[in-house]
Amino acid sequence: MAQATSIGTSTLAIDGGEPVRTTLLPYGHQSIEKADIDAVVEVLRSDWLTTGPKVAEFEEAFAARVGAAHAVSFSSGTAALHAAAFTAGLTSGDEAITTPLTFAATANCVLYQCATPVFADVTADTLNLDPEQVTNRISARTRAILPVDYAGHPAELKAILEIAQRHGLIVIEDACHALGAEYQGKSVGSLADMTVFSFHPVKHITTGEGGMVATSNPQFAVTLRRFRNHGISTDARQRQSAGQWQYEMVLLGFNYRLPDLVCALGLQQLKKLESNLARRREIAEYYAAAFHDVPGVILPTVRSEVYPAWHLYPIRLDLDKLTADRAQIFRALRAENIGVNVHYIPVYLHPYYRDRFGYKGGEFPVAEAGYARLISLPMFHGMSGRDVEDVIAAVKKVMHHYAR
Ligand SMILES: *Cc1c(COP(=O)(O)O)cnc(C)c1O
């Protein structure tokens, strides 16, 4: 951090200079320690590799942490979204309103149910779903709203829940970025009808692949459990302990189970959630302090009513103050071996959505303006102090170079 001035005048790696680092720093990465490995090995030696005691243990601990009555585990965050869309009753002819600035899975889960995702634009500060735009997009067919807590900053849940209540809609919050975040003093997971989490390796805790739906609605919990197990009303372990062979398939479900093997990993990872969050918040503070006066860098906004979880650290480029566009700055940072990324290409601009729904670009101008300026800097709890310094040095070096 101290050498910013000399770095600011040195040749960019993209122009043949020395890169800030010799190895690529990814934008996200898991942390696995001995206790994690031991927990998995213990289950490998036990009787239950798939649905066993660790599943319920993980679900109960998770529900308690996020402040929900129930948590139901799934084989991925995407499977969890699919189950939530099913449980919300989404079906052919229905619409669900969501944000374009998300991972495609948020909207895809609506399509899995043969319903139609309807996008609404985001607000310029947080890039989260704009409640006013949501209201504009409600029709007689609307059944659900799917806000996303972009980057780990909770969506405007108060306004969204009010809209949902007024129109009799179900809110499925995609909180895959926001495990551990708070909104108006309440834990994300305790607010929406269903809240979806992911345990992909770049998220706050990991099970390799995995996901969870948190809900305080007991009927939703029952349906979610059936949906992940072929639509069968009991699981194999329940039948074994009851000495029964009968089972009944009551709805068309899938095999979306999260194995005991990795629920043990999830339980162990959950113990580290507080320290993971604390480290991410600390990194966000270093970044904010380092970049507040760097030309061309716009820091992510944090509204006063939230406590974000910092899954991502998305800066935006103030393009008027720069001589290069986002693509050039992205390449320059990659050349310095900083594994920057972009979250997200607006979902409706993907070829599948363009072809199927006729989107041409220009439909949601705030999301598109955000997208054109976004760069996600590396943000994960396992970053060392040196890693953080490298990101800061590289951003300063590149931005000073391209400043007008
Ligand atoms: C990670 C993520 C998901 C789910 O992803 P999986 O890889 O299926 O666990 C869904 N939505 C968003 C916004 C995500 O970031």
The ligand as a Tripos MOL2 file, in Angstrom:
@<TRIPOS>MOLECULE
LIG
   15    15     1     0     0
SMALL
NO_CHARGES

@<TRIPOS>ATOM
      1 C1        -24.2290  -19.1840   -6.6240 C.3       1 LIG1
      2 C2        -25.5390  -18.6560   -7.0310 C.ar      1 LIG1
      3 C3        -26.6630  -19.4720   -7.2530 C.ar      1 LIG1
      4 C4        -26.6610  -20.9670   -7.1130 C.3       1 LIG1
      5 O1        -25.6030  -21.5610   -7.6630 O.3       1 LIG1
      6 P1        -25.2040  -23.0910   -7.4660 P.3       1 LIG1
      7 O2        -23.8770  -23.1210   -8.1330 O.co2     1 LIG1
      8 O3        -26.2430  -23.8940   -8.1590 O.co2     1 LIG1
      9 O4        -25.1320  -23.4230   -6.0070 O.co2     1 LIG1
     10 C5        -27.8640  -18.8650   -7.5490 C.ar      1 LIG1
     11 N1        -27.9910  -17.5380   -7.6300 N.ar      1 LIG1
     12 C6        -26.9450  -16.7170   -7.4250 C.ar      1 LIG1
     13 C7        -27.1630  -15.2500   -7.4760 C.3       1 LIG1
     14 C8        -25.6890  -17.2490   -7.1400 C.ar      1 LIG1
     15 O5        -24.6460  -16.4150   -6.9550 O.3       1 LIG1
@<TRIPOS>BOND
     1     1     2 1
     2     2     3 ar
     3     2    14 ar
     4     3     4 1
     5     3    10 ar
     6     4     5 1
     7     5     6 1
     8     6     7 2
     9     6     8 1
    10     6     9 1
    11    10    11 ar
    12    11    12 ar
    13    12    13 1
    14    12    14 ar
    15    14    15 1
@<TRIPOS>SUBSTRUCTURE
     1 LIG1         1 GROUP 0 **** ****
